[in-house]
Every structure is written in structure tokens, then in C-alpha cells.
Amino acid sequence: MLQLAQIRQQTDLVIQKLQHKNLADAASMVEEVLATDDARKSAQAQLDLLLAEQNQLAKEIGSLMKNGEKTAAEELKIKVGALKEQSKALEDQKDELEKKSLDLLIRLPNLPHNSVPAGKTPDDNEIVYQVPHIPVLPANSKPHWELTTQYDIIDFELGVKVTGAGFPVYKGAGAKLQRALINFFLDQNTAAGYLEVQPPILVNEASGFGTGQLPDKEGQMYYVGIDNLYLIPTAEVPVTNLYRDVILKESDFPVRNTAYTPCFRREAGSYGKDVRGLNRLHQFDKVEIVELAHPDKSYETLEKMRAHVASLVEALELPYRILRLCGGDMSFASALTYDFEVWSAAQGRWLEVSSVSNFESFQANRLKLRYKAADGKNYLAHTLNGSAMALPRIVAALLENHQTPEGIRIPKALVPYTGFEFIR
């Protein structure tokens, strides 16, 4: 959530940056935010005057009663009663304006970093790195959904029977490959200094609000109505919320966590080739990294996270590229996002496997996540997260890029985790 003080002090800049993120009515929305806050401040000022007058009259009533002037005191009591009614009305008005102000603020997305390119669609994203050579497979190479059937490692139809489309069943070497990837990613992350945590996979509304999923992505989340809980779309939500309402010490930075969780996304309206096989699922496994950083260090932290994710893709011997997302393709809460895409050799296209983002203070403001600085004052921390990594498309790329006449070759770094060198 943007800070009201920043909107008021840098109004033109805020509008400009919101427009860069393709918020068409940015100017009118910001104007409404400021007008509502002005009305709230006016109501507060009037309320303060009324309360001050009531306090003064209370003292006069006490003095009159002490001097035996009961009639005059009773007259003032009637006046105080009227003032109390006015105060109650102003209090209600102020509360409504505060609620409206918050409702307006949470509709504004985060401001993009200066390096974010202009644009509206994925076609406008900036390629910041791409491997020099893209592999070309033999003409008889197969897409992963055929390979999974050939080697009997993932059963999509069985998942449809048990649950529905988008919930595959992993079997044999497929199940072991899933487990191997999860353990490999966790081990690499902990070796890099991330503390492993195992969070809940259901969260409450406050947690969804804290990281920006609610109310922005409510339609994409699975909801457990009877308990008013949500199945998580990513471990970012529960892990970041571990620090909700926390005041850190400056010496605590950086705070680094990693977690494996299943993830759940409704992905309503997804059709066609993008959802074939493992390309888009409703339930999938993912390992996440989350960092809390000092504001002066958060972009340095982002680059280190980007390098770490790159090392994971390289260890899996997959061709990849890194994109800096344009304003129109970024998430609601992000200030700067790098997307990692791996080359799907059999499909002949790039598949997103990770996003690494800096949210600056946007999430921290919602979370009330602060740190105490050397001057004794509390300031908002910066939050970052990245997929390290999401499994479905990694598995798809592994199967397609490493298919050989002898079977699916397992990358050298992963063999200690699978216990086998080929899926046959």
C-alpha cells in the first residue's frame, strides 16, 4: 500500500508512475484519495474543537456547582449534551472517511522503479539476458505431455478423475523427480544463507491483504468459506506474514527465508496451448525465497536473488533468459520484477519458471513491518521474494530438453537426489 504522505508530497510524480503502470484513471484516483483525506482532516479538526469546548464547559460546570450556581450549571449541561451529539456525528463521519480513505488507497498499485520499461503487454518486456545458444532437438522429439505418457511418470487423466483438470498425479520416477527437485532447491537455498521454514498452506484474510493478494487476486484464490481461509497461491504469503506487526532491529537485516509448499491457483479463463500438460496447473509445488531488507540495500539484494535463481537454472542445464517486466505486465504489488523463462525445446517457446521481485515498502506498509533505526525512529522495511523454483514448467523443460534415445537424461547436479541418471 502506498503511503499517504508520499502521495501528498509527490502528487505529480505518483500520478506519472501510476500511469507508467498503465493505471488509466491514476489522476482521478489520486485526487479522490487526497480529497477524502482532506475531508477526514477537516472532520478531525472540527471534532477536536468540539471536544476542547466540552472540556472547557465541564470545568465551568464544576466551578458553578462548587459555588452553588446549579441553574447556570444545568444550562451548561444541556449545551454539553448538544455538543456531545455533534461530536458523535463527527466521530462517525471521521470513521467513515478513514474507511473510505483506506479503501481508495488499497486500490492503487505499487509505483514502478525508474528502470521499469514502458509497455502494456509481455511483448514490451525487456530481455536483460539470454543464453547464447538455443538447443535444436531432432525432428521426432516429443512435447512433455507425450513423454510423461511414454514413460508413465505423470497421469493427467487420473488427476481429472480424482479432482479435475489441472491436478496431475505424479508416479514412480515422476514423483521421485518432484521430490528430488524440491530437496535440491531447498538445499541450494539454505547453502546460500536462507533459513528454511515450513509455513501453513491456508491463510486468513489479514495475511492475504498483507502481501497484496487481497482484494486484488481474490478470484484467483481457492476459498474455504466455512473457515474464512484461503489456500495459498505461493509461499510468499505465509512466509512474509510471519513478520506482520513486527519491529525489527536494524542489525537483523537481511532476514532470509526459504520454504517449500504446494500452491493453489484457480487460473480461471486459461485455455489453449498455454494449459497443455504441465504448462498451467491449479495445484503445483514451488520452493520460494523471501527476504526482508533495509531500504538502502533492497535493490542490491534483488540482484543477488536474481543471480541465485540463475545459478539454479544453470545447474539444471536448461537454456534460459531473464526479462525485466514492463509496467503493464507487472504484478499489483511489485516495484520491479525479473522473470526467468526456460526454453521449451519441443514446444518451441519460452516458459516462465520464476519471478524475482522487489516490493519496496508496499507490502511492509500493509503488514506494519518496520525496523528501528539508529535515530530511534521506526521505518518501513523492504520486502522481496522469488521463485526458487516453481516445478511444473521446470519439469516440462527438463523432459523436453533432455530427451535422448536412451531416455530422459537427469542433469548431473540432480542425480544425487534422484538416485538415477535416466528416466527409462
SELO-225814 format. One line per 10 residues: number of its first residue (from 1); their letters; for each residue x negated, y negated, z negated of C-alpha. Coordinates in steps of 0.1 Angstrom, whole numbers, plus 2048, in hexadecimal, padded with zeros to 3 digits. Example, Ala and Ser with C-alpha at 12.3 -4.5 7.8 and 13.67 -1.06 7.14 Angstrom:
1> as> 785/82D/7B2 | 777/80B/7B9;
This chain:
1> mlqlaqirqq> 800/800/800 | 7F3/7DE/809 | 7EC/7C5/7ED | 804/7A8/7EB | 7E8/790/7E3 | 7D5/799/803 | 7F5/794/818 | 7FA/772/808 | 7D6/767/80B | 7CF/775/82E;
11> tdlviqklqh> 7F1/774/83E | 7E6/76E/862 | 7CB/788/860 | 7E2/7A2/851 | 7FC/79C/86D | 7E1/79E/887 | 7D4/7BF/879 | 7F7/7CE/876 | 7FD/7C5/89A | 7DC/7D6/8A3;
21> knladaasmv> 7EC/7F5/893 | 80A/7F0/8AB | 823/7E4/891 | 838/7CF/8A8 | 84B/7BC/88E | 82D/7B5/878 | 832/790/875 | 857/792/86B | 850/7AE/852 | 833/79B/842;
31> eevlatddar> 849/77B/841 | 865/78F/82F | 84C/79D/816 | 840/77A/80D | 863/76B/80C | 86F/786/7F5 | 851/781/7DE | 857/75B/7DE | 87B/762/7D4 | 86F/779/7B8;
41> ksaqaqldll> 857/75F/7AB | 872/745/7AC | 889/75C/798 | 86D/763/77F | 866/73E/77B | 88B/737/774 | 88D/754/75C | 86E/748/749 | 87E/725/745 | 89E/734/738;
51> laeqnqlake> 88C/74A/720 | 877/72D/714 | 897/718/70F | 8A7/735/6FB | 889/738/6E4 | 88A/712/6DE | 8AF/713/6D6 | 8AA/731/6BF | 892/71C/6AB | 8AB/6FF/6AA;
61> igslmkngek> 8C6/716/69E | 8B0/723/682 | 8A9/6FF/677 | 8CE/6F5/679 | 8D8/714/665 | 8BE/70C/64B | 8CB/6E9/647 | 8EF/6F5/645 | 8FA/6E7/666 | 90E/706/670;
71> taaeelkikv> 925/6F5/689 | 908/6E7/69E | 8F6/709/69B | 915/71B/6A8 | 917/704/6C6 | 8F3/70C/6CF | 8FA/731/6CB | 915/72E/6E6 | 8FC/71D/6FC | 8E2/738/6F6;
81> galkeqskal> 8FD/752/6FF | 902/741/720 | 8DD/740/726 | 8DA/765/71E | 8F3/76D/739 | 8E0/758/752 | 8C0/769/748 | 8CF/78B/74D | 8DB/782/770 | 8B8/774/778;
91> edqkdelekk> 8A8/793/769 | 8BD/7A9/780 | 8B6/793/79E | 890/795/797 | 891/7BB/793 | 8A4/7BE/7B4 | 88B/7A7/7C5 | 86E/7BB/7B7 | 87D/7DB/7C4 | 883/7CB/7E6;
101> sldllirlpn> 85F/7BE/7E7 | 852/7E1/7E0 | 869/7F0/7FB | 85C/7D7/814 | 837/7DC/80A | 838/802/80E | 845/7FE/832 | 824/7ED/83C | 809/804/848 | 7E4/800/83E;
111> lphnsvpagk> 7CF/7E7/850 | 7B7/7F5/86A | 792/7F1/866 | 781/7D8/87E | 771/7F5/892 | 793/804/89A | 799/802/8C0 | 7B9/7F3/8CE | 7D2/80B/8DD | 7F3/81D/8D9;
121> tpddneivyq> 7ED/841/8E3 | 7D3/85C/8DF | 7C6/852/902 | 7BA/832/8F2 | 7A4/843/8D8 | 77F/83D/8DA | 767/85A/8DF | 749/854/8C7 | 738/876/8CD | 73C/894/8E4;
131> vphipvlpan> 726/8B2/8E8 | 711/8B0/908 | 71E/8D1/917 | 741/8DF/919 | 740/905/91D | 751/914/93B | 75F/937/936 | 763/952/950 | 783/951/965 | 792/96E/953;
141> skphwelttq> 78F/95E/930 | 7AE/95E/91B | 7BF/944/904 | 7BF/94D/8E0 | 7E4/958/8DE | 7DB/974/8F6 | 7BB/97C/8E4 | 7CE/97F/8C3 | 7E5/999/8D2 | 7C9/9AB/8E4;
151> ydiidfelgv> 7B5/9B0/8C3 | 7D4/9B2/8AD | 7C9/998/895 | 7E6/97F/894 | 80B/988/898 | 820/96A/8A2 | 840/97E/8A7 | 83E/98E/885 | 83B/96C/876 | 85B/962/889;
161> kvtgagfpvy> 86D/980/87A | 862/979/856 | 866/953/857 | 868/942/879 | 852/933/895 | 832/923/888 | 82C/93C/86C | 814/956/87A | 809/976/868 | 7E3/97C/868;
171> kgagaklqra> 7D8/9A0/868 | 7B8/9B4/864 | 79A/9A1/872 | 7B1/982/877 | 7B9/981/852 | 794/986/849 | 78A/96B/861 | 7A2/953/850 | 793/95B/82E | 770/959/83B;
181> linffldqnt> 776/936/849 | 785/92A/829 | 768/937/814 | 74F/92A/82C | 75E/907/82C | 761/906/806 | 73D/912/801 | 730/8F8/81A | 744/8DC/809 | 739/8E6/7E5;
191> aagylevqpp> 715/8E8/7F1 | 719/8C4/7FE | 724/8B9/7DB | 749/8BC/7DC | 75A/8CA/7BD | 772/8E6/7C5 | 795/8E3/7B7 | 7B4/8F8/7BC | 7D3/8E0/7BB | 7F8/8E8/7BC;
201> ilvneasgfg> 808/8EB/7DE | 828/8DB/7D4 | 829/8B6/7CA | 841/89D/7BC | 84D/87D/7CC | 834/868/7B9 | 818/87C/7C9 | 826/87A/7EC | 82A/854/7E7 | 807/850/7D9;
211> tgqlpdkegq> 7F5/85D/7F8 | 80E/84E/811 | 821/86D/81C | 841/85F/80D | 855/84E/81A | 842/84D/83B | 840/873/843 | 85E/880/82F | 86D/891/84E | 84D/8A5/854;
221> myyvgidnly> 84B/8B4/831 | 85D/8D3/824 | 874/8C9/806 | 87E/8DE/7E9 | 89E/8CC/7E0 | 8A8/8DD/7C0 | 887/8D4/7B0 | 881/8B3/7C3 | 85F/8BF/7CE | 84C/8BF/7F0;
231> liptaevpvt> 836/8DA/7FF | 815/8C9/807 | 80B/8C0/82A | 7E6/8BF/820 | 7D1/8C3/800 | 7CA/89E/803 | 7EB/897/7F1 | 7E7/8AB/7D0 | 7C1/8A6/7CE | 7C2/880/7D2;
241> nlyrdvilke> 7DF/87E/7BA | 7C9/88F/79F | 7BD/86B/79B | 7DE/859/79A | 7E0/83F/77E | 7BB/845/776 | 7A1/82A/76E | 77E/836/778 | 75D/82A/76D | 747/81A/788;
251> sdfpvrntay> 72D/835/780 | 747/850/789 | 743/849/7AE | 743/85C/7C5 | 75E/874/7BA | 75E/891/7D2 | 777/8AE/7D3 | 77E/8CB/7EB | 79B/8E2/7EB | 7AA/8FE/7FF;
261> tpcfrreags> 7D0/900/802 | 7EB/90C/81A | 7FB/8EE/82B | 81F/8EA/837 | 82C/8D3/852 | 84E/8D3/863 | 840/8C5/883 | 863/8BE/88F | 866/8B7/8B5 | 846/8C9/8BF;
271> ygkdvrglnr> 84A/8DE/8DF | 836/8EB/8FD | 812/8F4/900 | 808/8E0/8E1 | 81A/8FA/8CB | 80F/91A/8DD | 7FE/933/8C6 | 7E9/922/8AB | 7EB/900/8BB | 805/8F3/8A3;
281> lhqfdkveiv> 813/905/884 | 82B/8FE/868 | 815/910/84F | 7EF/911/851 | 7D0/913/83C | 7B9/8F5/837 | 79B/8EB/822 | 79A/8C6/819 | 780/8AE/80C | 78B/88F/7F8;
291> elahpdksye> 775/873/7EC | 77A/855/7D5 | 761/83A/7DD | 756/818/7D2 | 764/7FE/7EB | 741/7F4/7F4 | 737/817/7FD | 757/826/80D | 74C/822/832 | 72A/830/82A;
301> tlekmrahva> 73D/84D/81A | 753/851/839 | 735/855/84F | 726/86F/838 | 747/882/838 | 748/880/85E | 725/88F/860 | 72E/8AB/848 | 74C/8B5/85C | 737/8B4/87C;
311> slvealelpy> 71F/8CD/86B | 73B/8E5/865 | 746/8E5/88A | 722/8E9/895 | 71D/906/87E | 73B/917/88F | 72A/912/8B0 | 747/8FF/8BF | 746/8E3/8D9 | 756/8C4/8CA;
321> rilrlcggdm> 75B/89F/8CC | 762/883/8B3 | 77C/868/8BA | 782/847/8A9 | 7A7/843/8A9 | 7B7/824/8B7 | 7D0/80F/8A3 | 7EF/820/8B2 | 7E3/843/8AC | 7D8/83F/887;
331> sfasaltydf> 7EC/84B/869 | 801/834/854 | 7E8/833/837 | 7C6/833/84A | 7AF/816/84F | 797/82A/866 | 79A/84E/872 | 782/865/884 | 792/883/895 | 77E/8A2/89D;
341> evwsaaqgrw> 788/8B6/8BB | 77B/8D8/8C7 | 77C/8E3/8EB | 795/8FF/8F2 | 782/910/90E | 79F/926/919 | 7B9/90B/917 | 7A2/8F1/926 | 7AA/8D6/90D | 79F/8C6/8EC;
351> levssvsnfe> 7B0/8D1/8CB | 7AF/8BB/8AC | 7A1/8CE/88F | 798/8B2/876 | 79F/88E/86C | 788/87B/856 | 797/85A/849 | 790/83D/833 | 7AF/82F/822 | 79D/813/810;
361> sfqanrlklr> 7B3/807/7F3 | 7D4/810/804 | 7DA/831/7F2 | 7C9/824/7D2 | 7E2/808/7CF | 7FF/820/7D0 | 7ED/838/7B9 | 7E1/81C/7A1 | 7BF/82C/7A4 | 7A5/813/797;
371> ykaadgknyl> 782/810/78A | 774/7F9/76F | 757/7E4/77E | 73A/7D4/76C | 74D/7B4/767 | 766/7C7/752 | 782/7C3/76B | 796/7DF/77C | 795/7E2/7A2 | 7A5/7FA/7BB;
381> ahtlngsama> 78F/817/7C6 | 78D/823/7EA | 799/846/7F4 | 78E/85C/812 | 796/87E/81E | 78E/896/839 | 797/8B9/846 | 779/8D0/840 | 78A/8E1/851 | 7AD/8EB/85F;
391> lprivaalle> 7AC/90F/869 | 7C6/916/885 | 7B5/903/8A2 | 793/90C/895 | 79D/931/898 | 7AC/92A/8BA | 78B/91A/8C6 | 776/936/8B6 | 78A/951/8C8 | 78A/93F/8EA;
401> nhqtpegiri> 766/932/8EA | 756/951/8DC | 769/96C/8F0 | 751/984/901 | 755/9A6/913 | 74A/9B6/8F2 | 764/9A4/8DE | 767/983/8CA | 745/978/8BE | 743/96B/89B;
411> pkalvpytgf> 72C/94C/896 | 70C/955/883 | 715/93E/866 | 736/950/861 | 729/974/862 | 720/976/83D | 744/96D/836 | 755/984/84F | 73E/9A2/84B | 740/9A8/870;
421> efir> 731/999/88F | 74D/9A0/8A8 | 772/9A4/8A8 | 779/9C2/8BE;
